[in-house]
Amino acid sequence: MNLFCVGLSHHTADVETREHFAGNAAIDQDLREALGCSEGLVLTTCNRVEVYAVSENVVPTARVVQCLCAHGVEAREEEMDAFYRYEGWRCVQHLFRVVSGLDSMVIGETEIFGQAKKAYDAAHSSGSAGRFLHRLFQRAFRVAKQVRTMTGITRGSVSVGSVAVDLAEKIFGHFEARKVLLLGAGEASERTARALFKRGVRDIRVTNRSWERAQALAALISGSAVRLHEWERHFREVDIVICSTASQKPVLTRARLAPLIRDRLDRPLFIIDIAVPRDVAPDVHEMEGVFLYDIDSLQSIAEQSLALRREQMTSAESIIDEHVNDFSGWFTAARARLIEGTSLRPSKS
């Protein structure tokens, strides 16, 4: 019985590569069946695409990668090089570090905990997360809570959304009077909107495919909801556009933006794209008066806060190592009992 993880992240791949696989990641059950694994789970965020699986036989990394590609598309050699693989206790250690926020772009951020929880819940509901992944992820959640409680790793930590707000503030200085349009009203947009409101921005406009969701988010931050078919007319008024939709194709392209930019009367437009796959076509950056920043552009800002938490990482790693040893001992014993043909009795995580 093999426990392994195959994936890529912001450490190994740029946003173009990540979005290629994030946009085509199969659902847990399809992936599990395609790989011939007894259990399987896909964790997809703006910064990583990872497969956690349990199999009787060794599954080649290339086969996992190919399952993450769009149908009929082959992974390029440079994309293959971006993937890492962890097996056994190293897989356990990696997951514990991921869920605890130690492997995140913003060290100590807590968004990943909720994202991992959703990924597990989906795999559990589909039947793709069995006894091994159940125990592994339940332990990971417990480890993350302990790391947050017993260390200062989250002190002063920020989300990707608030890093985007940091960038906007660096550009504009005091930007309380600036007007902002949010394209998308999901979790990332909500965190960004809250960060904007906390910094004093009061003119925040929210548009979303779901009008009810746009209204709900606007109400949270005393902003205004914009009908999806009306957002383009707001471009002549806003200073900052923050994109975080679930679209698989660019929402903003040069062709779509060209007539909107002409109406701005030489006022610059700053676009921050925190979506993966990206909401904004890369060549939009070449348009005069438009300044585009994507998720990779936030990396340098996030790194500035790393020094504040680095001293806490040693304590966090010690907690993780203790749990890795304990879980690995359980996994080894459980695998031995399976090989012997005995059944495992349910036990608490």
N, C-alpha and C positions, 0 to 999 in steps of 0.2 A: 504494500500500500504506500503510495507516494503522495506527499503533500508538497505543492509547489506554487510559485507565483511567477507570472511572466507579465512584464509591463514596460511602460515608458513614462517619463515625467518631465517636468520643467528642468530637471537636472541633466537630462540626456537628449532632449528634443526641443526644437523651437515650436512656436505655436502652429506653424503651417503643417508640421508633421503630426502634432498632437491632434489637430482638428481632423486630419485625414482619417484617423482611427476612432476618434470620439464620435464622429458623425456616422460611423458605420458599425459601431460596436453592437454585436448581436445580443439578444436577450439571453438570460442565464440558461434557460432550458435548451434553446437552440444550440448555444455554444457547447454546452455539456454533451449533448447528443452527437454533435459534429466531431468532438474530440474523443468521444468514447470514454468519458470520465464518469465516475459514480457520483461526484458532486462538483458543482461549479458556480462561480459568482463573478460578475463583472463590476468593477468599481470605476466609474467614469466621472471625472470632475474637469474643471477648466485647466487643471495643471497635471492630470495623470489619467492614464487608461491602464488598468491592471486586471488580470485574470487570476483568481485564486481557485485552485482545483485539487481534487483528490482522485487518484487513478490507480488501477492495479498495475498497469504497464507504464513505462516512461513515454511521455508525449513530447515529441520534438518541439523546440521553441518555434521553428519555422512554421509548423502546423498551426500553432496557436495564433501566430501573427497573421497567417493567411485567413483564418476564420474571422479575424477582426477587420479584414479588408472588405471593401464593397464587392459584390458578386462580379466575378469575371476580371477583377483587378489584381495585379500582382504587386507585392510590396517591393519598393526599390531597395537596392543594396544599402544605401545610406540610411534608409528607414529601418532596415533590419538591425543595423549597428546601434540604433538608439534603444533597442530593447534589452532589458536586463532579466535575469532569471535567478530566483532564490528557491532552494529546496530545504525541506526539513526544518531544523531549528532556525536557519537563516530566513526562511519564509515567515516563520513565527515572529522573529525579531523585527523584520521589515514591517509587517502589519502593525505590530505594537507601536513602532516609531511613527508610522503614518497616522494612525488614529489618535495618537497623543500629540500630534502637531509638530513633531521633531523633524519631519521630512518635508514640511510645507515651505512654500515660497516665503511666507511670513511665519517665522518660527514661533510656535506656541499658539497659532490661531486655532479657533475652536470650530470653524465651519466644517472641517473634514470629519469631525465626529458625527455630525448630523448626516453628512453625505454617506459615510460608511454605514450608518444605521439604516438609512433608506435602501442602500444596496443590499444589505443583509435581509431586511424585511421582504424585499421583492424576491430574493432567491429562496427565502424560507416559504413564502406564499406559493411559489411555483413548484416547490418540492426539490429544487436544485441544491439547496443547502441542507445536507443531512447531518448526522451526529458529529462528524469531525469539524465541518465548517461552523456548525452551530456552536460547538464548544470553543472553537478558535476565536470566533468573533465576539462571543459573550465575554470571553476572557479579555479580549482587546478593549472592549468598552470599559471593563472594570479597571484595567491598567490605566487607560486615559483619564478616568476620573481620579484615580489615585495620584497620577502625575500632577494634575491640576491642583489637587488639594494639598499635596505635600511639598511642592516646589513653587518657585515664583516664575515659572516658564511662561505663564500667560499675562504676567504683569506688564501693562502697557502695550499688550499685543493688539494688533489691528487686523481687520479682514482685508481681502482683496478690494472690496468696495471702498473702505476707508483709505486704502493706499491710493486708489483712483482720486479720491477727494484731496488727499495730500498733494497729488500732482497738479490738480486744478488750482489749488491754493498757491502752489509755487509759481504757477504761470501768471495768475492774476493778482497775487498779493492778498490784500484784504478783499475778498470777493463776495461779501454779504449782499451786495446790490446786484450781483450777476443773476441772469436768468438761465435756468437749466431745464432741459427736456430729457426725460428718461424714456427710452424706447425699450419696453419690456417691464413687467411688473412682478417678476418672480422673486425668489429669495435673494439673489444677488442684487437685484434692483432695490429691494426693500432695505437691505443693509446699507447700500450706497445712499439711498434717500435719507435714512436716519442719520448717517454721518454728515450729509450736507446740512440737514436741519440743525444738528448739534453745532455746526460751525457758523450758524447764523444765516444761512441762505433761506429765503422765504418764498421766492418765486420759483417753485418746482412744479413742472408740468409732467404728467404721467400718461403715457398711451400704451395700450396693450390690446391684444386680440380679444381678450375678455374685458368687456366694458365694466362689468361688476368688479373685477380684480383691479382695474385701473382706478375706479372710484374708491375702493377700499384702501389702497395704498396712498392715494392722494389725501384721504381723510386722516391717515395716520400722521402725516407730516404737514398738515394744513396747506396742502398744495392744491392743484386743480387737475382734474381728469380731462383728457383730450380724446375725442373719438378717433379711432384708428384711421379713418379716411380723411381726417382733418389735420394730422400732425405736420404735414409739409408746409402749411401756411405759417406755422410757428417758427420756421427757420429764419425768417427775417427779423425776429425779435430776440431769440435766445443767443447766449454766448457760448454755452457748453451743451454738448449732446453726449449722454452716456448710454451706451447700447449694451443690452444684456437680454436678448430674446432667445428663444429655442429654435430659431430658424436654421435649417440645414444649408441655406444659401445666403449670400450677402443681401442684406436689406438695403444698404446704402451703396450705390455704385456711382461712378463718374457721370454716367448718362442721367441718372435720377437726380443727382445733386447739382448738376450744371445750371439748370434754370433757377434753382433755389438760391444758389450762391450769388447769382447776378442781382438778386433783389436785396442783398445785404448792404449795398452801398459802401464797399470797401471795409466793412467790419470783419475782423478775423473770426473764424469759427473753430473751436477746439472740440474734437471728437475723441472720446475715450471709449474704446471697445473692449469690454471685459467678457465677451462671449466666446465660447469655443464649441462648435465652429464659429469663426468670426462673422460678425454682422456687417462689417464694412470691408469692401474690396480694398486690397493693399494699395492699389494705384490711386486711390482717393488722396493719399498723402501728397501726390504730385500736383494737385490742384492749387492754384494760387489763392492764398487767404485761408487755406484749410490746414490745420495741424492735427494729425492723427496719431494716437497712441493706442497700442494694443496691449494684451496681457503681458507680453514679454517686456514691454517698455516699463512696466511697473516693478520689474525685478530689481533694478538698481536702487529704487526708493525703499523697497522692502529690506534690502541688504543693510541699509543704514541702521535699522533697528536691531539687527542681529547681535551686535556687541552688547546690548543691554540685557540679553537673555542667555548669552553664551555660558556665563558662569553657572546658570541654573541647569544647563544641559547635562552636566556630569551627574547631578543628583537624579535627574530624570532617567538617564541611561542605566543607572544602578538599579532603579526600581524595575525597569523593563527587563534587564538581565535576569533578575530574580524570578520574574514571572515566566520568562522564556525557558529557563531551566526546569521549572515546575511543570509547565505545559508539555515540554519535550519528553519529560519522564512519563507523563500520562499517555502521550501519543505512542511512544515506543511500546509501553505495556499493552495498550489497546490493540495495536497492530499485531503484536505477538499472539494475543488471544484470538484474533480473527484468523491468523494463519493456522492456529491449532484447531480452528473450527468451532470454538466456543462463542457463545453470544455475549454481547455486552449488555449489562443491565443499565437502565437509565440512572443517571446520577446528576447531582447539581453541579452547575458550572463553577 
